Amino acid sequence: MRQYELMVIFPLEEDQHKAGREQLLAGLGNQGVTIEKTDEMGDRDLAYEIKKRKRGKYVLFTIKAEPDKIAALDKIFKLNVNLLNYLFVKIEE
């Protein structure tokens, strides 16, 4: 298993944030991903508008997953309307 950082931007609305987080955690669990650490980074301005929004809630996850699972998660997250944006970054050892 490789270690990755997953940065996720959620909408500020509490109901969308909660639904998006539940869907994200369910997707990670279904793919057998281990969440090692979760960092709530708070509300921040976006560099550019995403889905007509200028602010979002940032959360950084440190996860362990197989490389093929990252591609599957990418497909799942693209369908999640409660995520503004996300990014996987492989951590070099």
Protein Blocks (a to p, Z undefined) as FASTA:
>chain_A
ZZddddddddfblklmmmmmmmmmmmmmmnopacfbdcdebjaddfbdcehiabdcdddd
dddddfklmmmmmmmmmmmmkbfbdcdddddZZ
